[in-house]
């Protein structure tokens, strides 16, 4: 199972800056850590989301103070320094756009930007806008800091509003494409099975399941918890597959460069992971031909002797 993603065509999506993200690698990481990801999700979170969905379907949320209180708590609106004026207009926009499945988060965020925060300044609250749109259309993915962490998006501050909007639009397109591809190819089936078993009494969309799964995975990454299968091990699996295919093709030795592996895996700033995997691969005798100046960078070059099998796997 661990080589599932290797034996299929890789799907890459390119966005601004030429960065590539490999959806199948990402899905494999999630599936291999599904136990921790699902355990990290508490039933009360899914129950609260189900409550909000039902309340939205049955009531006028511009007037439903219980809905507003629970929504603000669930999505942390009260922790963002937002004014009461902002929150009042937020729920008015939610109600006014009921049935509008084509509304875009940038439109909502721009409308809300006219309402000041508590400290008197304007802000562009894109994440909260996606949460509003998701309530209107449960098939629309949410953007937040945990999802950004999973996708390795840059979150540095941009003061220019047009650049900020452009960046969020690029990120949202990436998320939308990823969710669509994952669902079409059923790439998260093992994780979905565990999610469905644990939360079988709740009826939510597949997109919302991915929202929960990505949020949980992002939390685990932020807490730096030990996951059952590390990215180093995942990288080892990929490299082993490349070498075994080369051996089957009759090659006696193969030179691999960390920069190329990093690109093929769709990684961003994970050269230490790649270098560790290359050096602790096992199976074949290896020789380090070129070392990066700092030891774990883009220029590591290792030669693998495919006719010299060793017993120690090198897996820690």
N, C-alpha and C positions, 0 to 999 in steps of 0.2 A: 504493500500500500504506500510505503514512503516514497516510492519512485513513480507514483501515478502521474504527477505533474511533468515528469521528465519525458514520458512516452507520448505526450500529446504536443501539438503545435502550441508554441507560446503566443499569448495574445498580449501585445503591447499597445499602450495608448500614449500618444505624444501630445504634450501640451507646452505652453510657453516656456522658453528656455531650453527646450530639447530634452527635458528630463523624461525618463521612461519608467513606467511602473508595470510590473508583470503581475497581472491579475491571478494567474494560476499559481504563481509562487506565493502570493498573498493568501489565496484560498487554502493552499497546502499548509501554510503556517498555522492558520486558524483551525483547520481540521485536526492537525496533529496536537493541538493544545485545547481541543474542545472540552475536555473534562474540566479544566481550570476555568475556562471562559464561562461555561454554563453554571458551574458552582458559584462563580462570582456574581451571578445575577440573582437577586432576591425576588421571591414571589410577590412581595408587596409592590415592587416597581411595576411589574406587569399588571398587577391588579389595579393599581392607580391609573395606569394608562387606559385600561379597559373601562374604568369608571369615567374618565374624562371623555372617552369616545362616546359612551352611552349618553352622558349629559349633553354633549354637543349635538348629538342626533335628536334629542328630545326637548331641548330647552333653548331659550334665547340667552346666549352666553354674555351678551352685553348687560343683561340684568341679573344673571345668575351669580350671586356673590360667592356661593359655595364652590362652583366651578372655577371662578377666578382665583379664589384662595388656594385651591388644590393645584391648579395649573401653575400659579406663581411659585409655589413650593416645589413642585415636581421638576420644573424647568429652571429654577433658581433665579427667577426674575427679581426677587426681592434682595438678591445678593449683588446686584450689578450697579447699584447707585442710581437707579432710575427713579424719576419723579412720579408722583401720583398722576400728574397730567399725562405723562408718557404711557403709564399702564392703562389709564382710562381709554385713551385712544387706541391702544393695542387691542383691547377686547372689542372695541367698537369696529375696528377694521376686520377683526375675525368674524364678527357677526355680519357685517355689511358685505363681505366677500363669500358668504355661504353659497355653495353651489358653483362657485367660479373655480374650475379646475385648471384654468390657464394662467392664473395670477402668478407672478414671479416674485421671489424673495427680494430681489433688488428694488422692485417697485414698492413693496411694503417697507423695506428698510429706509428708502428715501423719504417716504411719507412720514415715517416715525422720526426721522432725523430733525424735523422741525420742532419737536418737543424736547425741551431741555432736560438734562440730567439734574440730580440734586445739587451738584456744584455749579450749575448754571451754564454748562457748555453743551454743545450739540454732539451727537455721537451717531455712528453708523452701525446699528445692531443687526448685523447680517445673520448671526446664528439664531437669535430670537425670531427673526423673520422666517427662517426655514422651519422653525418649530410651529409657527402660525400656519404656514403653507401646508405642512404635514398634517395638521389637524383638518384642514380643508380637503386635502388630497392625501390619504394615507400611503399612496404609492410614490410620494415625493420624498427623497432621502433628506435626512437632517444633517446639517453641518455643525459640528462643535469641536472643541479642543481635543476630545478623545479620538474622534474620527480623523482629525487633522494629524494626530500623532501616528495613527495606523498607516495613513497614506504618506507620512513623512513630509507633510506640507510645511513650508516656512511660515512662521506666524510673527515675524518681526513687525514692529509698528510702522504703518505708513500714514503720514499726515495728509498727503494729497488724496482727496476723496475720490477723484477719478481713477487714480492708480489702485486705490483700495477696492473700488467696485470691479475694476478689470480683474484684479487678482481673485476676488471671491467668485466671479463668474467662471474663471478658468478652473478653479478648484471644484466648483459645483458640477461643471461639465464632466470632470474627471470622475467624481463620485457617481454621478448618474450613469455614466458609461460602465463603470465597474459593477455596479449593482445589476444593471441590465444584463451584462455578460455573465455574471455569476449565476443569475437566475436562469438564463437561457440554457447554460451548459450544466446546470445543477451541480455546481462545483462545491457547494457547502452541504451536500446531502448528509454526510455523517454528523455534522454539527446541528443541522436542522432536526435530525432524528432525536438527538438528546434534548434540544430545546422543546420540541413538540411533546416529548415524554414528560418532561418536568412541568410544562405549563399547558398540559392537555385540556384543561377546562376553560382556557381562554382562546377566543377567536380573533386573531390579528393577521394583518397582511404579511406576505413574505418579505416585502420591503421593510416593514417595521421590525420583523425578526432580525434582519440584517442590521438595522439601526441598533438594536439591543446588543447583538453579538459584537459589532465593531466598537461600540461604547465600552463594553466589558473588556475587550482585548486591549483597547487603549488604556484603560485603567490599570490593567495588569502590567502593561509596558511602562507606565508612568511610575508605578510602585516598585518596578524592577523585581517583581516576584520571579521565582524560579518556575519556568514553564517546563512541561514534561519533555518537550522537544525544542531545543534551542535553534536559533538561526544558524549557528555554527554547524550543528548536525545536519540541518536541511541543506546547507551548502556542501557539506561532505558528500551527501547522497547524490547531489547534482554532478560533482566532479567525478565521483566513482563511475557514474553512468557514462560520462564522456570517455573516460579511460577504458572502460569495458567495451564500448562500441569501437574505440580505436584498436583495441587488441583483437576484436573479432574481424576487423578490416585488415589485419595482418601487420600492423605497425609494431615496431619493437620499442620505440620510445616516443614520448610526447612532451613538448615543452608547453607549460601553461603560465600565463601572466595574470596577476591579480586584477589588473585593470579590466581585462577582457571578461573574466569571471564575474566581476562586480557589475559590468554592463549587461551581461547575459542574464543575470539573476534579477535585473531590474532594481538593484539596490541604490540607495542614496546615502552617502557618507558611512558605509559599512566596511571599509577596507580592513579594519582589525578583525572583523568576523571572517572575511574571505581569507586573509593571511593565516589565521589560526586553523581554518579548515584545510587549507592547502598543506600546511606543515604537519598536521596530525591525521592525515588521511589514512595511512596504513595500506594494506593490500600489496602495493608495489614499492620497491626501493626507490628512494627519491634523492635528488641532489639539488641543492639550492644554488642556482647559477648566478642570480643577481638578487641582492638584498636592498630594500628601500633604505634611504638615509636614516629614518626613524624606526625601521624594523617592520612596520605594519602599514605599508602604504600601497600606492598604485603600481609600483615598479617591481614588485616581487616576481621573480621568475624561477620556476621549479621544473626540473626535468624528471619525468617518471619513467622508470625502466620496466616495461610491461612484461618482460620475460623473467623478471626476478621478483617472485612473490614472497612476501614476508608473512610471518605468522601473526605478529602483533598488529591489531587493527588501528591503533592510535586513537581510539575513541575513549574519551575520559568518562 
